[in-house]
């Protein structure tokens, strides 16, 4: 089978590094658990049906090399993709695909593709996550597009639920006897968890991270060298790594880029008091309905969120932004 990645647009630039000579680094270059999402996608597709060639859109040289390094037995090549990035079509050969519902929520925009015997091609967006489904009716691939921040949030939670199914703690981790591990979790090398913490799974805490005394971590994925201070709650969030969350913070349903610093008593609010669907400013002056009623914030790489900052639901803090102390972030901001 030939696996073709189609160029697709995303709004996650604040946490995806821009790479020289590439028009836009893909969101699928972000890591889930221990590997880039695009590597995970190819591994799943290859288990379903043997892949002999992978085609990557031009000007994605870093992605090309990443796939070549991880799949040495598969031919990986570039091609000119003339499709509009906004189309995001998924057209596998000899199979059918359809949107379930036409709105902005991720689950509603999922695609379910039937896998036929000896299928020649499978086309998927470059920015997507795939899942293997097998039922009495046969093999299927579920494709979740990753265009908006809440798409990535959905994918992270689904990966945790589907793939973190047991407790795995590195012998090189240091966990206090008074800490409670409740549910499946992966805790990697050189992680330190202080006294009276609770880790509620599924959760993934990557190497070199630190969880401070009396903190609650729920359904989170944390990258390397994440540091959580005393008496924090971090729930259903994705932290890319090298983040420093000071004491008594509340980070809920949020995506936090690399090397972000939160001062004490800061919070990302995840629901509106009106219980309505959350809107998100996708571009300056242009907001869209997320289709969901629970989402915190997207905080870009290298941001500084000062003491006692409250970030309201659906807000975007662009990469490199400094937020002054005691600010209520009621609209998306940049530097």
N, C-alpha and C positions, 0 to 999 in steps of 0.2 A: 504494500500500500504506500502511496505517496501522501505525505502530510504537508499541507500547504498553509502557512500562516499568512493571513490577510492583514494589511495595514489597518489599524483601527485607532480612533481618537480616544484620549483619556484626559481627565482633569485632575491628575495627581502629580503635577509637576513639582509641587512644593516638597514632596518626599522622594521623588525619583530624580537622581542626579542627571543633569544634562551632560551628554558625552560629546566631546569634540568631533566634528564632522558628521554627527547624527542629528537629524531634524528633531527627533523626539525619542528619548529613551523609553522603552516599553514598561508599562506597569508590571508586566509579567517577569521583569528582572528582579523584583522584590523577593525576599526569601520568605518561605513558609516552612516552619519547623527548621530543618537543616539545609534546605536547598532552594535555589531559585524556582519560582512558580513555573516558569516555562520548561525547566528540566523535569519537574514533576509531571506536567502535562504530557510530554513526549513519552515518559516512562509508562504512564497509564495507557496511552494510545498503542504503544508497542506491545503491551501485554494482551490487548484485545485482538490485534492483528499485526503481523510483522511489518515493520516499516523499512523500506529500502531507500527512500529518499525524503529529505526534509527541505522545503523551499522557504526561504526567509526574504521578506521585502528588502530591496536595496537600501543603502544608507543605515543599515542596522548591523554594522560590523562587529560590535561588541557581542550582540546576541548571536551572530553567526559563529564567532569563535567559542562562545560559551557552549553552544550545541556541539561543535566539532570536538571540543575537549571532553565532553561528557558522553558522546555517542560516536566513538571512533569507527565502529563497524557500519555506520549509516552514512550515506552520501549526503552532505549538507551543502546547499548552494544558494546564492542570491538570485533574485529575479526582479524584473521591473513590474511593480504592482500599480496598474493604472486605475484601480478602483478608488472611488471617493472614500475618504476615511470615515465619513459619517454614515456610509451605507451599512457597514458591518454585516454583510450578508453571510450566511452559513449555508453552503450548497455542496453537500457530499454527493459523490457520484452514485446514482441508482438508489437514492433514499430521499425521504421527505423530512422537512423541517418546518416548524411554524412557531410563531410567538404565541404564548399562552394568553397574555393580556397586554394591551397596549398602554402601559404607564411606566413610571420611572423606577418602581421598586424592582430590586434585582430578581427576586423569585418570579415576578410576573414576566420578566424579559428573558427567562431561561429558555433554552432550546433543547429538545429531546430528539436525538437522531437514532434511527434504527441502523444497526450494523449488519450489512448483508455479507454473505459468503463471498470471498475473493473480491471485496470492494477495491476499486482502483485508486480512488482519491478520497481524502477527507480534508475539507477546508474549514479552518476555524480562525476567529480573530486573534491577532497577536496578543491583545490584552484580554485574556479570558482565563477561566479555570475549567477543567473538565473532570468528570466523574464517570466511573464505569458502573453501569446498572445492568443486572441480569435478572430476568424474570422468566416465567413460563412462556412468555411470548417471544423471548429471544434476548439478544444482546443490544444494549442501548448506550449511547454516550449522552450525558447531560452536560450542556455547555452554559456556563454563567459568564456573561460579558463583564468586563471590568472597565467601566467608563467613568463612573462617579465614585467619590469616597465611600458611600454606603455600599457600593458593590464590593469593594475590597473588604469592608467590615463584615459583610455577609459571608464572603468566601473564607475569611479567617475563622469565623465561628463554625462554619461547616467543616473545615479541615480539622479543627479541634474535636468536634463531635464525632466525626467519622474515623479519624486516624489516631487519636490519643485515647486508647482503650484500656490501658493498664498503667500501673505505677512502675516507673523506671527511674531510679535515683542513682546517680553516679557514686561510686565508692569514694570519690574525691570531693564530694559535696559535704558541707558541714551544716547539719540541721539540728536545731535545739530540740531537746527532749520534750519541751513544753509546747512545741509547734504541732498543729494538727494537720495531717494530710487527709483530705476528704475527697475521694474520687480519683479517677485516673489522672496522672500527670507525668511529665518528663522533666527531670531536673538534671542538668548537665554538670560537667566538671567545674570545680572551683566556685560553685554557688554557695553562698552563706545565707542561711535563714535564721534570724535572731529569735529571741524568746517570745512565746505567746502569740505567734502568728497562726493564721489559718490559710491554707492553700486549698481552694475548692476547685476540683477539676470538672471538665478537662482543662488542663493548663500546661503551658510549655515555658520553662525558664531556662534561657540559654547560658552558656558558660561565662563564668566570671561575674555573675550578677549577685546583688545583695538585697535582701528584704529585711527592713528594720523592724524593731520590736513592736508587737501588737498590731501589725498590719494584716489586712484581709485582701487576698488576691483571688479573684473569681473569673474563671473562663477567659484567661488572658494568654496572649502569645508575646513573649518578651525576648528581644534580641540580645546579643552579647553585651556584657558589662552594663546592664541596666541596674540602677541603684534607686531603691525605694526607701524612703525615710520612716521614721517612727509614726505609728498610728495612722497609716494611710489606708484608703480603700481604692483599689484599682479593679474595675469590673468590666468584662467583655470588651477589652481594649487590646490594641496592637501597638507595641512600642518597638521601633526598629532597632534600637540599641544605642549604647553610650549615653543614655538619658539619665538625668539626675532629678528625682522627684523628692523634694524636701518634706519635712514632717507635716502631718495632718493635712494632707491633700486628698481630694476626691476626684478620681479620673474615671469617667463613666462612658462606655460606648463610644470611645474615641480612637483616633489614629494619631500617634505621636511619632514624628520623624526622628532622625538621628541627631544626637548631640543637642537635645533640648533640655533646658533647665527650668524647673518650676520652683518658685519660692514657696515658703510656708503658707498654709491656709488658702491655697488656690483650689479652684474646682472647675470642672467642665460639667455643665448641666445637660442632662440627656432627654428631658421631656418638657413640653410647654405646659404652663398652668392651665391652659384651655383644653389640653388633651388633643389638640388638632394635629394634622400632619405637619411635619417640619419642612420649611422651605430652606433653600441653600443658594447663596449667591455664587453662581457658576462663573460669571464674569462680572466685571465692574458694572453695576447698575442693572444686572440681569439675574433674576432669581427664578428658580424652578422648584416645583413641588417634588420632594423626595419620594412620596408615596408611602412613607413610614412615619410612625409617631414616636420613635425612640432613636435618637442619634445625637452624639455629643459634638465633638469638634475635630477638624483636621488641623493639626499644628505642624507646620513645615520644619524642615531640617534647620538646626542651628538657631532656634528661637530662644529668647529669654522671656519667661512669664514670671513677673515679679510677685512679691508677697501680696496675698489677699486679692488676687485677680479672680473674677468670676466670668467664665466664658459661657455665653448662652447657647442653646441648642442650634446646631447647623451652621456654626461659624467657622470661617477659614482664616487661619493666621498664616500668612505667607512666610516662606523661608527667610531666615535672618532677621525677623521682626523682634523688636524690643517692646514689651508691653509694660507700662508704668505701674507702680504699686497702686493697689486699691482701685483698679479699673474694672468696670463692668463692660465686657465686650459684647455689645448689642448688635454689631454688624461686622462683617468680615473686614480685616485690616491687613495692610502690608507695610513694608518699610519704605 
